[in-house]
Amino acid sequence: MKSYTRTGWVGAGLFVAFFALCMLWGLLLTEPALKELHQNILKIAYPGFSFSAVGMLIGLIESVAYGFFFGVLFVWLCKVCCVSNNDT
């Protein structure tokens, strides 16, 4: 059980880092068409997101949730598919 939570928190940390990188990239974009495209992609990936304090908090919480979920899913898939059984 320990590997599930540990990998879940690692996944959450990676997703938060990626979210922060996307926020920085969105602030650095200068062309309006690219900025609008970037914002629309973030709204699709993180429902409820906007470039406001509340929207960024929602995106951060969703990043932690998605990252934890995918980290736990990764461990489960590795235990189901990758680990060899000695039953043969």
Phi, psi and omega per residue, in radians:
M1 nan -0.509 -3.110
K2 -1.108 -0.652 -3.120
S3 -1.194 -0.517 3.098
Y4 -1.104 -0.899 -3.087
T5 -1.212 -0.685 3.141
R6 -1.088 -0.841 -3.139
T7 -1.195 -0.577 3.069
G8 -1.073 -0.757 3.129
W9 -1.237 -0.568 3.051
V10 -1.129 -0.777 3.084
G11 -1.062 -0.709 3.116
A12 -1.101 -0.731 3.112
G13 -1.102 -0.709 3.114
L14 -1.146 -0.723 3.132
F15 -1.165 -0.648 3.100
V16 -1.160 -0.716 3.099
A17 -1.097 -0.728 3.104
F18 -1.127 -0.699 3.104
F19 -1.098 -0.753 3.117
A20 -1.115 -0.688 3.092
L21 -1.113 -0.710 3.093
C22 -1.140 -0.654 3.100
M23 -1.127 -0.773 3.118
L24 -1.091 -0.764 3.121
W25 -1.087 -0.711 3.129
G26 -1.124 -0.578 3.109
L27 -1.327 -0.462 -3.120
L28 -1.462 -0.313 3.140
L29 -1.163 2.375 -3.115
T30 -1.922 -0.494 -3.109
E31 -1.370 2.249 -3.067
P32 -1.041 -0.647 -3.122
A33 -1.163 -0.735 3.113
L34 -1.190 -0.662 3.123
K35 -1.109 -0.738 3.115
E36 -1.149 -0.733 3.097
L37 -1.073 -0.785 3.134
H38 -1.072 -0.757 3.134
Q39 -1.144 -0.683 3.116
N40 -1.159 -0.677 3.092
I41 -1.122 -0.730 3.103
L42 -1.139 -0.623 3.101
K43 -1.171 -0.565 3.080
I44 -1.252 -0.761 -3.097
A45 -1.256 -0.624 -3.099
Y46 -2.187 1.606 3.136
P47 -1.012 2.337 -3.125
G48 1.599 0.006 -3.096
F49 -1.359 2.523 2.942
S50 -2.699 2.874 3.121
F51 -1.443 1.105 3.033
S52 -2.368 2.996 -3.117
A53 -1.092 -0.773 3.140
V54 -1.180 -0.727 3.123
G55 -1.104 -0.691 3.112
M56 -1.208 -0.612 3.070
L57 -1.140 -0.715 3.076
I58 -1.075 -0.785 3.105
G59 -1.085 -0.676 3.119
L60 -1.146 -0.768 3.119
I61 -1.121 -0.734 3.103
E62 -1.145 -0.619 3.101
S63 -1.096 -0.771 3.112
V64 -1.095 -0.783 -3.121
A65 -1.120 -0.818 3.137
Y66 -1.109 -0.769 -3.124
G67 -1.109 -0.751 3.120
F68 -1.110 -0.765 3.136
F69 -1.053 -0.838 -3.114
F70 -1.212 -0.527 3.047
G71 -1.136 -0.804 3.108
V72 -1.150 -0.707 3.099
L73 -1.080 -0.689 3.109
F74 -1.075 -0.798 3.126
V75 -1.111 -0.759 -3.130
W76 -1.092 -0.785 3.124
L77 -1.106 -0.673 3.099
C78 -1.143 -0.681 3.130
K79 -1.222 -0.580 -3.134
V80 -1.381 -0.782 -2.978
C81 -1.735 -0.665 -2.935
C82 -1.640 -0.521 -3.073
V83 -1.390 2.205 -3.118
S84 -1.414 2.462 3.072
N85 -1.639 2.562 3.101
N86 -1.723 0.509 -3.113
D87 -1.411 -0.236 -3.075
T88 -1.455 nan nan
